[in-house]
Amino acid sequence: GSGEVLRLMPGDGAQAVIEEVAFGFRNPVGFALGLDGELFVTDNQGEWVAANKLCHVEAGKYYGYPNPVQKEHASKPAGKAACWVPYAWAKSVNGVAYDAAGGKFGPFAGQFFLAELMFGGAIVRASLEQVNGEYQGACFPFWGKGLLGPLVLAFDPAGRLFVGAITEPGWMSQPDRGA
């Protein structure tokens, strides 16, 4: 991957316009709009990234992963993780969903839920707050081992959390069937 967060916008005719928004991600799989429509992204641990993280995306910022084919991005202003997920809890955080259900899902309104794919699967909950203009927070185990390969998450209008999974979550395992 490019390690960037891109925005696609309609252009003239059938040609879309691509805008580079933020840089220095290793594997930004999960995207969610939080309070006030601000963008949050998950990023996987591995190669220069010590643990999984949830980041509030700020335009023009660099989030630390050194892409060898785009070295120029490392000189951009540094972006920060809003929340780090302990490595013992998560080896591959992917999907993320924001609870905007206003209490329909329980006492978690305004919090994020992250899908942990590997080694038995789990869902991690993250609670963030804005301090001096920057998001920071903590995460908590939400649903322990027993889910098979959670990959994506989404809330429906009734406040139910849906989990999309693959049945064989190991790297390069076959077959990868969804659930």
C-alpha positions as CSV (number, residue, x, y, z in Angstrom):
1,G,0.0,0.0,0.0
2,S,0.9,3.6,-0.3
3,G,0.8,4.3,3.5
4,E,-1.4,7.4,2.8
5,V,-4.9,8.4,3.5
6,L,-6.5,9.5,0.2
7,R,-9.8,11.4,-0.4
8,L,-11.6,10.8,-3.7
9,M,-13.8,13.6,-5.0
10,P,-15.9,13.9,-8.1
11,G,-14.1,15.7,-10.9
12,D,-15.1,17.0,-14.3
13,G,-16.9,14.2,-16.2
14,A,-16.0,10.7,-15.2
15,Q,-12.6,11.6,-13.9
16,A,-12.3,11.6,-10.1
17,V,-9.9,13.8,-8.2
18,I,-7.5,12.2,-5.7
19,E,-6.2,14.2,-2.8
20,E,-3.5,13.0,-0.5
21,V,-4.6,13.8,3.1
22,A,-2.2,12.2,5.5
23,F,1.0,10.1,5.3
24,G,3.1,7.5,7.1
25,F,0.6,4.7,7.8
26,R,1.7,1.1,7.5
27,N,-1.7,-0.5,6.9
28,P,-4.7,1.8,7.5
29,V,-7.6,-0.6,7.0
30,G,-10.3,0.8,9.3
31,F,-11.9,4.2,8.8
32,A,-14.6,5.8,10.9
33,L,-16.2,9.3,11.2
34,G,-16.3,10.3,14.8
35,L,-18.0,13.2,16.5
36,D,-18.4,16.2,14.2
37,G,-17.5,14.1,11.2
38,E,-13.7,13.9,12.0
39,L,-11.8,11.1,10.4
40,F,-10.2,8.3,12.5
41,V,-8.1,5.5,11.1
42,T,-6.7,2.3,12.5
43,D,-3.1,1.2,11.7
44,N,-1.5,-2.2,12.1
45,Q,1.6,-3.1,14.1
46,G,4.6,-4.5,12.3
47,E,7.7,-3.1,10.5
48,W,8.5,0.0,12.4
49,V,5.1,0.2,14.2
50,A,5.3,-1.3,17.7
51,A,1.6,-1.8,18.3
52,N,-1.8,-1.2,16.7
53,K,-3.2,2.3,17.0
54,L,-6.2,4.5,16.4
55,C,-5.3,7.9,14.9
56,H,-7.3,11.1,14.4
57,V,-6.3,12.1,10.9
58,E,-5.1,15.6,10.5
59,A,-4.5,16.8,7.0
60,G,-0.8,17.1,6.0
61,K,0.5,15.2,9.0
62,Y,3.0,12.2,8.9
63,Y,2.1,9.3,11.2
64,G,5.5,7.6,11.5
65,Y,5.7,4.7,9.1
66,P,8.7,5.2,6.8
67,N,7.6,4.3,3.3
68,P,10.8,3.7,1.4
69,V,9.4,4.9,-1.9
70,Q,8.0,8.2,-0.4
71,K,10.8,9.3,1.9
72,E,9.8,13.0,1.4
73,H,6.8,12.5,3.7
74,A,9.0,12.0,6.8
75,S,9.7,15.7,6.8
76,K,6.1,16.6,7.2
77,P,4.7,17.7,10.7
78,A,4.2,14.7,13.0
79,G,0.8,13.3,13.6
80,K,0.1,11.4,16.8
81,A,-1.8,8.3,17.8
82,A,-5.0,9.0,19.7
83,C,-4.8,5.6,21.4
84,W,-2.3,2.7,21.3
85,V,-3.7,-0.8,21.7
86,P,-1.4,-3.1,23.8
87,Y,0.3,-5.7,21.7
88,A,-0.9,-8.5,23.9
89,W,-4.5,-7.6,23.1
90,A,-4.2,-7.1,19.4
91,K,-1.8,-8.3,16.6
92,S,-3.9,-7.0,13.7
93,V,-6.5,-4.3,14.3
94,N,-8.4,-3.6,11.2
95,G,-12.0,-2.3,11.1
96,V,-13.3,0.4,13.3
97,A,-16.8,1.7,14.1
98,Y,-17.9,4.8,16.0
99,D,-21.0,4.4,18.3
100,A,-23.2,7.3,17.3
101,A,-26.4,5.4,18.4
102,G,-27.0,7.7,21.3
103,G,-27.2,5.0,24.0
104,K,-29.0,2.3,21.9
105,F,-25.9,0.1,22.2
106,G,-25.5,0.7,25.9
107,P,-23.3,3.1,27.8
108,F,-20.8,3.4,25.0
109,A,-22.1,6.4,23.0
110,G,-19.2,8.3,21.4
111,Q,-16.7,5.5,21.7
112,F,-14.9,3.4,19.1
113,F,-14.9,-0.3,18.6
114,L,-11.9,-2.0,16.9
115,A,-11.9,-5.4,15.2
116,E,-8.9,-7.6,16.2
117,L,-8.4,-10.2,13.5
118,M,-5.7,-12.6,14.6
119,F,-5.3,-15.4,17.1
120,G,-8.9,-16.0,18.2
121,G,-10.3,-12.6,17.4
122,A,-11.6,-9.9,19.7
123,I,-13.2,-6.5,19.8
124,V,-11.4,-3.7,21.6
125,R,-13.3,-0.5,22.8
126,A,-11.6,2.9,22.8
127,S,-12.7,6.0,24.6
128,L,-11.2,9.3,23.5
129,E,-11.3,12.9,24.6
130,Q,-10.0,16.1,23.1
131,V,-7.4,17.8,25.3
132,N,-5.8,21.1,24.1
133,G,-7.0,20.3,20.6
134,E,-5.6,16.8,20.4
135,Y,-7.4,13.5,20.8
136,Q,-6.1,11.1,23.4
137,G,-7.6,8.1,25.2
138,A,-7.5,4.6,26.5
139,C,-8.7,1.2,25.3
140,F,-10.4,-1.7,27.0
141,P,-11.1,-5.3,26.1
142,F,-14.7,-5.5,25.0
143,W,-15.3,-8.9,23.5
144,G,-12.7,-11.5,24.3
145,K,-11.4,-14.5,22.5
146,G,-14.0,-16.6,20.6
147,L,-14.8,-14.5,17.6
148,L,-13.3,-16.0,14.4
149,G,-11.5,-13.4,12.4
150,P,-13.3,-10.1,13.0
151,L,-12.3,-7.8,10.2
152,V,-14.9,-5.0,9.8
153,L,-17.5,-3.4,12.1
154,A,-20.6,-1.3,11.5
155,F,-23.5,0.0,13.5
156,D,-26.9,0.0,12.0
157,P,-29.5,2.8,12.8
158,A,-31.1,0.6,15.6
159,G,-27.7,0.6,17.4
160,R,-26.8,-3.0,16.7
161,L,-23.1,-3.7,16.0
162,F,-22.4,-6.0,13.0
163,V,-19.1,-7.8,12.7
164,G,-17.8,-9.1,9.4
165,A,-15.2,-11.8,9.7
166,I,-13.1,-14.3,7.8
167,T,-13.1,-17.9,8.9
168,E,-9.4,-18.5,8.7
169,P,-7.6,-15.4,10.0
170,G,-4.0,-16.7,9.8
171,W,-1.7,-15.0,7.3
172,M,-1.8,-16.7,3.9
173,S,-4.3,-19.3,5.1
174,Q,-6.9,-20.8,2.8
175,P,-9.7,-20.6,2.3
176,D,-10.7,-17.2,3.5
177,R,-14.5,-17.4,3.7
178,G,-16.6,-14.6,5.2
179,A,-19.2,-14.6,7.9
